Amino acid sequence: MAETDVILTPDQRVRVFISSTLGELAAERAAARRAIARLHLVPVWYESGARPHPPRSMYRAYLAQSQVFVGIYWQRYGWVAPGMDISGLEDEYRLAAGKPMLLYLKRPAPDQEPRLTAMIDDIRAAGTVSYRTFATARELERLLADDLAVLLSESFAGAAAGIGPPASLAGPGEPREADLPAGTVTFLLTDIEGSTRLWETVPEAMEVALELHNRLLVEVIEDHGGVVVTSRGEGDSFFAVFPGAVAAVEAAGACQLALKQAAWPAGAALGVRMGLHTGEARAAGSDVSTTRRSTGVHG
């Protein structure tokens, strides 16, 4: 690939490519970007004025620089460019073969175009990629955030194809490989309840609240021997790893206590969902099965 085709991000975090038609799924694309940013990942999409028929070389370059593919489909199949026998939408899906994929189908779809129906049927028949259905942009945001969090935990030690261990993707100030626990570990995943509504209604208070939230969680997690895997100071979620389940559970409880006692700005008292996931991290190529135990902690 030519050097001019390379799309890079400043800190080299995991990049998630969003593929969908534009006009009919504008709200869903925005929801997907929010979900990706909440986990401190980088959303990647192509929406120049030439869309829906961008030069193939451009979206190929964006795909090549992304580690995860997210496909969102509803009713339109997309535009077929001259010289092509498939749309850019289907081309993006095919070009992403080999990457971890998360696919979402909006329902109901009473006017789905036949070629999109055929594409989805082919995906179903192949049986190599699973997909989920959703009805609203808000539901998609929740599903995608949850699925990406699971994908991050499962690929922690490089088990997922195309994604290195978190240490290899760490940006400035993020943990190095030597700092991360190995073997059977416990992940702590957090998410602020109703954050989208708070950002829309009380953005200034939310900015202050988020800074307090981040400071409290980092302090508690590190005090209990955990490591914050994702970069700090962005988004409204945390992804941390602990060498043992007891420390993770104690940290989750201490986080909820600290959050409950915090002096929040008016209108922005934050509630935070927390999930714990325990398993054995697998290295790429390992034949060791990953065991999982999950639970949730709510404030």
C-alpha positions in Angstrom: 0.0 0.0 0.0 1.3 3.4 -0.9 2.4 5.6 2.0 -0.3 8.2 1.2 -3.0 5.6 1.7 -2.2 4.9 5.3 -4.6 6.4 7.9 -3.0 6.5 11.3 -4.2 7.7 14.7 -1.9 9.6 17.1 -1.7 6.9 19.8 -2.2 3.8 17.7 -5.2 2.5 19.6 -7.5 -0.3 18.3 -9.4 1.1 15.3 -13.0 0.0 14.6 -14.2 0.3 11.0 -18.0 1.2 10.7 -19.6 0.0 7.5 -23.2 0.9 6.5 -25.3 2.9 4.1 -25.4 6.6 5.1 -28.7 8.4 5.0 -31.0 5.6 6.3 -28.6 4.8 9.1 -27.2 8.2 10.1 -28.5 7.9 13.7 -27.1 4.4 14.0 -23.7 5.4 12.7 -23.6 8.2 15.3 -24.6 5.6 18.0 -21.9 3.2 16.9 -19.2 6.0 17.1 -20.4 6.8 20.7 -20.2 3.1 21.7 -16.7 2.7 20.3 -15.4 5.9 21.9 -16.8 4.9 25.3 -14.3 2.0 25.3 -11.5 4.3 24.3 -11.2 2.8 20.8 -11.0 4.8 17.6 -14.0 4.8 15.2 -13.1 4.7 11.6 -15.5 5.6 8.8 -15.5 7.2 5.3 -18.0 9.9 4.6 -16.7 12.4 2.1 -19.0 14.3 -0.3 -18.5 11.6 -2.9 -20.2 9.0 -0.8 -22.1 6.7 -1.4 -19.6 5.8 -4.1 -16.1 6.6 -2.7 -13.0 5.5 -4.6 -12.4 1.9 -3.7 -8.8 2.7 -2.8 -9.9 5.0 0.0 -12.1 2.6 1.9 -9.6 -0.1 1.3 -7.0 2.1 3.0 -9.3 2.7 6.0 -10.1 -1.0 6.3 -6.4 -1.9 6.1 -5.6 0.4 9.1 -8.5 -1.0 11.2 -8.5 -4.1 13.5 -12.2 -4.7 14.0 -15.1 -4.5 11.4 -18.6 -3.4 12.4 -21.3 -3.9 9.8 -24.8 -2.2 10.2 -27.5 -3.2 7.7 -31.1 -2.3 7.2 -32.9 -1.9 3.9 -30.6 -0.3 1.3 -27.9 -2.4 -0.5 -25.9 0.7 -1.6 -24.6 2.1 -4.8 -22.7 -0.1 -7.3 -19.9 1.8 -8.9 -19.0 1.5 -12.6 -16.9 -1.5 -13.2 -18.1 -3.2 -10.0 -20.7 -6.0 -9.7 -21.3 -5.5 -6.0 -21.9 -2.3 -3.9 -19.4 -0.6 -1.8 -21.2 -2.0 1.3 -20.7 -5.6 0.2 -17.2 -4.9 -1.0 -16.3 -3.5 2.5 -17.6 -6.7 4.1 -15.7 -8.9 1.7 -12.4 -6.9 2.1 -12.7 -7.2 5.9 -12.4 -11.0 5.8 -10.1 -12.3 8.5 -10.7 -9.4 10.9 -12.9 -9.8 14.0 -16.5 -8.9 12.8 -19.6 -7.6 14.7 -22.7 -7.4 12.4 -26.0 -5.8 13.3 -29.3 -6.0 11.4 -32.0 -3.4 12.0 -35.5 -4.8 12.3 -38.2 -4.6 11.0 -37.0 -4.1 7.4 -40.2 -4.4 5.3 -38.6 -2.7 2.2 -35.2 -4.4 2.3 -33.7 -4.5 -1.2 -33.3 -7.9 -2.7 -29.5 -7.7 -3.1 -29.1 -6.8 0.6 -31.3 -9.7 1.5 -29.2 -12.0 -0.7 -26.0 -10.7 1.0 -27.4 -11.4 4.4 -28.6 -14.8 3.4 -25.1 -15.6 2.1 -23.6 -14.5 5.5 -26.1 -16.7 7.3 -25.4 -19.7 5.1 -21.6 -19.4 5.5 -22.0 -19.6 9.2 -18.7 -18.0 9.9 -19.9 -14.7 11.3 -22.7 -14.2 13.9 -25.0 -11.2 13.9 -27.5 -9.5 16.2 -30.7 -7.7 15.5 -31.8 -4.3 17.0 -34.6 -1.9 16.7 -33.3 1.6 17.7 -30.1 3.5 17.7 -30.0 3.4 21.5 -30.3 -0.4 21.5 -27.5 -0.6 18.9 -25.2 1.6 21.1 -25.7 -0.7 24.1 -25.2 -3.9 22.1 -22.1 -2.7 20.4 -20.5 -1.4 23.6 -21.1 -4.7 25.3 -19.9 -6.8 22.3 -16.7 -4.8 22.0 -16.0 -5.1 25.7 -16.2 -8.9 25.4 -14.1 -8.8 22.3 -11.4 -6.8 24.1 -11.4 -9.3 27.0 -11.2 -12.3 24.8 -8.3 -10.8 22.7 -6.4 -9.6 25.8 -3.4 -11.9 25.2 -3.7 -11.9 21.4 -6.2 -14.7 21.0 -8.3 -12.9 18.4 -7.0 -12.8 14.9 -5.7 -9.4 13.8 -5.5 -7.9 17.3 -2.3 -7.9 19.3 -2.3 -7.9 23.1 -3.4 -4.6 24.7 0.2 -3.7 25.5 1.1 -3.7 21.8 -1.7 -1.2 21.2 -1.0 1.0 24.2 -0.5 4.7 23.7 1.4 7.2 25.8 0.7 6.6 29.5 -1.0 3.2 28.9 0.3 0.0 30.4 3.2 -1.9 29.0 3.2 -5.7 28.6 5.4 -6.0 31.8 2.7 -4.2 33.8 -0.1 -6.5 32.8 -1.1 -9.6 34.8 -1.1 -13.0 33.0 -2.8 -16.4 33.4 -6.2 -16.4 34.9 -7.2 -12.8 35.3 -10.4 -10.8 36.1 -11.6 -7.9 33.9 -13.5 -5.0 35.3 -15.8 -3.2 32.7 -17.6 -0.1 33.6 -20.2 2.1 31.9 -21.9 5.4 33.1 -25.7 5.0 33.1 -27.5 7.5 30.9 -24.4 9.3 29.8 -25.8 10.3 26.4 -28.7 12.0 28.0 -26.4 13.8 30.5 -24.1 15.1 27.7 -27.1 16.4 25.9 -28.8 18.1 28.8 -26.0 19.2 31.2 -22.8 19.1 29.2 -20.8 21.5 31.5 -21.8 19.6 34.6 -21.1 16.3 32.9 -17.6 17.4 32.0 -16.8 18.1 35.7 -18.5 14.9 36.7 -16.6 12.8 34.2 -13.2 14.2 35.4 -14.2 13.3 39.0 -15.4 9.9 37.9 -12.1 9.1 36.1 -10.0 10.2 39.0 -11.9 8.2 41.5 -11.9 5.0 39.5 -8.2 5.2 38.6 -7.3 5.7 42.2 -9.4 2.8 43.5 -8.4 0.4 40.7 -4.7 1.0 41.2 -5.0 0.8 45.0 -6.4 -2.7 44.6 -3.6 -3.9 42.3 -5.5 -3.4 39.0 -4.3 -2.0 35.7 -6.4 0.3 33.6 -5.9 -1.2 30.1 -7.6 1.5 28.0 -6.4 5.1 27.8 -7.5 7.6 30.4 -9.3 10.8 30.1 -11.5 9.9 27.1 -14.9 8.4 26.9 -17.0 7.4 29.9 -16.0 3.8 30.5 -13.1 1.8 32.0 -11.6 -1.5 31.1 -9.2 -2.8 33.8 -7.6 -6.1 34.6 -6.7 -7.7 37.9 -4.5 -10.6 38.8 -7.2 -12.2 40.9 -11.0 -12.2 41.3 -11.1 -11.2 44.9 -9.1 -7.9 44.2 -11.5 -7.1 41.3 -14.6 -7.7 43.4 -13.2 -5.6 46.2 -12.2 -2.8 43.8 -15.7 -2.8 42.2 -17.3 -2.4 45.6 -14.9 0.3 46.6 -15.5 2.1 43.4 -19.3 2.1 44.0 -18.8 3.4 47.5 -16.5 6.2 46.4 -18.9 7.1 43.6 -21.8 7.2 46.1 -19.9 9.5 48.4 -18.6 11.8 45.7 -19.6 15.5 45.6 -21.2 15.6 42.1 -22.1 18.8 40.3 -25.8 19.6 40.3 -27.8 17.5 37.8 -24.9 15.1 37.1 -24.8 12.5 39.9 -23.4 9.5 38.1 -24.6 6.0 38.4 -22.1 3.4 37.0 -22.7 -0.1 35.9 -19.9 -2.6 36.4 -19.3 -6.0 35.1 -16.7 -8.6 36.1 -15.4 -11.3 33.8 -12.9 -14.0 34.8 -11.0 -16.2 32.4 -7.6 -17.5 31.4 -5.9 -15.3 28.9 -4.8 -17.3 25.8 -1.8 -16.5 23.6 -2.3 -16.7 19.9 -2.2 -20.3 18.7 -2.8 -21.7 22.1 -5.1 -24.8 22.4 -6.0 -23.9 26.0 -9.7 -23.3 26.4 -10.8 -20.0 28.1 -13.0 -20.4 31.1 -15.4 -17.6 32.0 -17.3 -16.4 35.0 -19.2 -13.1 34.8 -21.2 -11.0 37.3 -22.4 -7.5 37.6 -22.1 -4.7 40.2 -24.5 -1.8 40.1 -24.5 1.4 42.1 
